[in-house]
Amino acid sequence: MRAREIYVRTVRAYRARAGFLLLLGALVFIPLGLLDALAGEIDLESPGVFDLETAALIGGVLAQAGTTLLGEVFYAGAVGLTMRQGEHSPPPSLRYVARRLSYGRLIAVDILLTLGVALGLLLLIVPGLLFFGWFALAGPIVELEGRGVRAAFARSRQLVRGSVWTVLLVLVPITLASEALASGLVELPHLVIHTPFLRNWVGESLSNILLSPFYAVAAVLMTLELAARKSERGSSVRSGTGSP
C-alpha cells in the first residue's frame, strides 16, 4: 500500500461521492457550526453572579465539545457505512446511515484515541504520532467490521503492522493541510458577512463540510485495503498448511 495511491483514490472517491458527502456534511456540520458560534458568543466579561457565569461557561464548553465530537463520529461512521462494499459501491440513504451507526462505540473510540494522541504528544512527539498511526483506523473498523471498542483498537494495531508509516504519511499531511485550508475558509465569510456571529457560523460549517471528507475517506480506504491484504495472507497460509 502506497501513500500516493491512497491520495489518488481518496480524491477519486470524494469526486464520485461528492453529492452525498457534501449533503451529509451539511446536515451534520451546519447545526454544529451554529453551536460553535453560540459557544463563542459567551461573554466572560459581562457582570453577573460568578457561579451562574461559570456554570454557563462550563455548560457551553461541554455542549460544544460533545456535539462537535458526535458530529465528527457521525460523519466518519457514515463514510465507513457508505463504503462498506467498496469505494465504487453506491452510497445508502441518509436514513439508513442514521439508523445503523454505532454511536456509543464510535464516541468511545474517538475519545480514547484523542486522549492517547494528546498524552503522547505532551510526553514526546514521536510516541503521539506512533499511537495515532497504530490506532487511527479503529473508528472505521467499528462500522466496517462491527467490532467493539477494545477489539477495534486491537484490530487497527494488527492491520497497520508493517504499514504504520504509510498510514502516517497519508493521514498526518491531510490533517495538517486541512487545518491550514480551514483557517482560510473560516476567514472567507468575513469578506461578505459583517455580523460576527453569522460569519463564524458560516465559516466553521463551510470548512468542515468541504474538508472533512478527505480524512474520513482516506482512513476508510486504508482500512479496506489493509483488511483485504490480511485476509489474502491468511488464506494463503491456510492453503499452504493444508497442502500435502
C-alpha positions, 0 to 999 in steps of 0.5 A: 500500500502506497501513500500516493495511491491512497491520495489518488483514490481518496480524491477519486472517491470524494469526486464520485461521492461528492453529492452525498458527502457534501449533503451529509456534511451539511446536515451534520456540520451546519447545526454544529457550526451554529453551536460553535458560534453560540459557544463563542458568543459567551461573554466572560466579561459581562457582570453577573453572579460568578457561579451562574457565569461559570456554570454557563461557561462550563455548560457551553464548553461541554455542549460544544465539545460533545456535539462537535465530537458526535458530529465528527463520529457521525460523519466518519461512521457514515463514510465507513457505512457508505463504503462498506462494499467498496469505494465504487459501491453506491452510497445508502440513504441518509436514513439508513446511515442514521439508523445503523451507526454505532454511536456509543462505540464510535464516541468511545473510540474517538475519545480514547484515541484523542486522549492517547494522541494528546498524552503522547504528544505532551510526553514526546512527539514521536510516541503521539504520532506512533499511537495515532498511526497504530490506532487511527483506523479503529473508528472505521473498523467499528462500522466496517467490521462491527467490532467493539471498542477494545477489539477495534483498537486491537484490530487497527494495531494488527492491520497497520503492522508493517504499514504504520508509516504509510498510514502516517504519511497519508493521514498526518499531511491531510490533517495538517493541510486541512487545518491550514485550508480551514483557517482560510475558509473560516476567514472567507465569510468575513469578506461578505458577512459583517455580523460576527456571529453569522460569519463564524457560523458560516465559516466553521460549517463551510470548512468542515463540510468541504474538508472533512471528507478527505480524512474520513475517506482516506482512513476508510480506504486504508482500512479496506485495503489493509483488511483485504491484504490480511485476509489474502495472507491468511488464506494463503497460509491456510492453503499452504498448511493444508497442502500435502 
